[in-house]
Amino acid sequence: MTAIQAIAFDQPRMVAVEDQVRADFYALLAHLFSRAPDDRVLQSMVITQEPTDEASTELTKSWRALSAASAVVTHDALIDEYEAVFVGVGRPPVIVYGSFYLAGFMMEKPLAELRDDLARMGFVRNAEVRESEDHLAAVCDVMRALILGNLADAPAAIESQKAFFEKHMKPWVFKCCAAVQGYEKSNYYRRVANFAEQFFEMESQAFEMQC
């Protein structure tokens, strides 16, 4: 459960296959960065058959590495790792909030700007969640919602998706992924962050070509 929720986002419209894949990846990253995945989620990430083509992008390599790790790790082990990497004692060892990377402190001006933009787009804060809206899981969930739309509203135009990504994600998510990968107690989450980094890079390049 992330810090924001889309209004009436229970039944998404049909979208192009490639957009559904993008939305699924954003949803997965939102889940992984919000809490340790359980055994069901881990099993869903395991590749049961290797692709027959020889093409291998950095994104594909990172997904295979994450899938391989998901096949051998346990939920209990990931609870411990998640706590060690993202919670800790006092200040979290790795911070996953945009304001920290953009302003040097949490709960700063970038968060206020994000909240204003979310309100204009029709998102409301989930009162049951304590994390602020600039949590990496939350902004990934926003992208998922923009891609899929809902029964009342069509998916957001690619220009709107790009605008949100460029303003509220691109300036800091790569630094965050690097921090996760660089932390000594990050093992499984090093692979999560590497996949996230490659996926965000693909998104950035695709936006540049499409808009």
SULDA-V593203 format. One record per residue. N is the residue number from 0. RES is the residue in one small letter. SS is DSSP state (H for helix, E for strand, L for the rest). NEAR is the number of other ideal C-beta (glycine too) atoms within 12 Angstrom. D_CENTER is the distance of its C-alpha to the mean C-alpha in Angstrom with 2 decimals. Layout:
n->{N/N}
res->{RES/RES}
ss->{SS/SS}
near->{NEAR/NEAR}
d_center->{D_CENTER/D_CENTER}
This chain:
n->{0/1/2/3/4/5/6/7/8/9/10/11/12/13/14/15/16/17/18/19/20/21/22/23/24/25/26/27/28/29/30/31/32/33/34/35/36/37/38/39/40/41/42/43/44/45/46/47/48/49/50/51/52/53/54/55/56/57/58/59/60/61/62/63/64/65/66/67/68/69/70/71/72/73/74/75/76/77/78/79/80/81/82/83/84/85/86/87/88/89/90/91/92/93/94/95/96/97/98/99/100/101/102/103/104/105/106/107/108/109/110/111/112/113/114/115/116/117/118/119/120/121/122/123/124/125/126/127/128/129/130/131/132/133/134/135/136/137/138/139/140/141/142/143/144/145/146/147/148/149/150/151/152/153/154/155/156/157/158/159/160/161/162/163/164/165/166/167/168/169/170/171/172/173/174/175/176/177/178/179/180/181/182/183/184/185/186/187/188/189/190/191/192/193/194/195/196/197/198/199/200/201/202/203/204/205/206/207/208/209/210}
res->{m/t/a/i/q/a/i/a/f/d/q/p/r/m/v/a/v/e/d/q/v/r/a/d/f/y/a/l/l/a/h/l/f/s/r/a/p/d/d/r/v/l/q/s/m/v/i/t/q/e/p/t/d/e/a/s/t/e/l/t/k/s/w/r/a/l/s/a/a/s/a/v/v/t/h/d/a/l/i/d/e/y/e/a/v/f/v/g/v/g/r/p/p/v/i/v/y/g/s/f/y/l/a/g/f/m/m/e/k/p/l/a/e/l/r/d/d/l/a/r/m/g/f/v/r/n/a/e/v/r/e/s/e/d/h/l/a/a/v/c/d/v/m/r/a/l/i/l/g/n/l/a/d/a/p/a/a/i/e/s/q/k/a/f/f/e/k/h/m/k/p/w/v/f/k/c/c/a/a/v/q/g/y/e/k/s/n/y/y/r/r/v/a/n/f/a/e/q/f/f/e/m/e/s/q/a/f/e/m/q/c}
ss->{L/L/L/E/E/E/L/L/L/L/L/L/L/L/L/L/H/H/H/H/H/H/H/H/H/H/H/H/H/H/H/H/H/H/L/L/L/L/H/H/H/H/H/H/L/L/L/L/L/L/L/L/L/L/L/L/L/H/H/H/H/H/H/H/H/H/H/H/H/H/H/H/L/L/H/H/H/H/H/H/H/H/H/H/H/H/H/L/L/L/L/L/L/L/L/L/E/H/H/H/H/H/H/L/L/L/L/L/H/H/H/H/H/H/H/H/H/H/H/H/H/L/E/E/E/L/L/L/L/L/L/L/L/L/E/H/H/H/H/H/H/H/H/H/H/H/H/H/L/L/L/L/L/L/L/L/L/H/H/H/H/H/H/H/H/H/H/H/L/L/L/L/H/H/H/H/H/H/H/H/H/H/L/L/L/L/L/H/H/H/H/H/H/H/H/H/H/H/H/H/H/H/H/H/H/H/H/H/H/H/L}
near->{19/38/34/41/26/33/20/18/30/14/13/25/22/15/24/15/10/16/29/20/22/33/35/25/32/38/29/31/46/35/31/41/37/30/25/29/33/21/20/12/24/28/18/20/33/22/18/11/8/14/15/6/8/8/10/15/18/19/26/21/19/30/33/25/27/38/28/20/31/34/20/19/32/19/20/15/22/32/20/20/33/34/20/24/33/35/21/17/8/6/13/24/23/34/32/44/37/42/30/26/30/28/21/16/17/23/22/21/17/29/32/20/22/36/28/16/27/33/16/15/29/22/34/22/26/24/10/12/21/14/32/30/38/43/41/46/39/40/47/44/39/45/46/38/39/41/38/33/31/25/16/15/22/18/29/30/19/27/15/27/35/26/22/35/37/23/26/40/43/29/24/33/39/25/26/40/35/20/29/38/28/19/24/15/22/27/25/36/42/28/32/48/37/31/37/41/34/31/38/37/24/26/38/23/19/22/26/15/11/17/17}
d_center->{12.38/10.51/12.62/13.14/14.41/15.78/19.53/20.95/17.79/19.47/20.74/18.87/21.16/21.62/19.74/20.27/19.24/17.11/15.21/14.84/13.40/10.82/10.02/10.11/7.65/5.00/6.73/6.91/3.67/4.17/7.50/7.66/6.70/8.91/11.76/13.53/13.52/17.04/19.37/18.79/15.10/16.14/18.99/17.04/15.27/18.70/20.30/23.81/25.30/24.85/24.72/28.25/27.54/27.77/25.18/22.43/19.81/17.67/14.66/16.99/18.20/14.90/14.17/17.74/17.49/14.55/16.56/19.68/18.36/17.18/20.77/22.43/20.45/21.13/19.35/21.80/21.11/17.37/18.25/20.36/17.91/15.12/17.96/19.28/16.22/14.51/17.59/20.86/24.05/24.16/21.52/18.38/18.73/15.23/13.96/10.36/11.77/12.26/15.96/16.77/15.97/17.48/20.45/20.99/20.80/18.64/19.51/20.87/21.48/18.01/16.92/20.05/19.40/15.91/17.66/20.40/18.33/16.48/19.98/21.35/18.83/19.75/17.01/18.35/17.31/17.18/20.24/19.56/16.59/17.57/14.41/14.51/12.52/11.26/9.17/5.75/4.89/7.38/6.76/3.86/6.76/9.19/8.51/8.97/12.04/13.35/13.44/15.19/17.40/19.75/23.50/24.49/22.50/21.76/18.40/17.93/19.77/18.11/19.51/17.72/14.31/15.25/16.61/13.54/11.43/14.52/15.29/12.33/9.75/11.97/14.44/12.47/9.13/11.52/13.67/11.16/10.39/14.18/14.90/13.19/15.06/18.16/18.56/21.43/20.33/17.04/17.86/15.52/12.56/14.03/13.40/9.78/9.43/11.83/10.17/6.94/9.80/11.76/9.45/8.91/12.64/13.49/11.99/13.96/17.01/16.96/16.93/19.82/21.76/21.37/22.01}
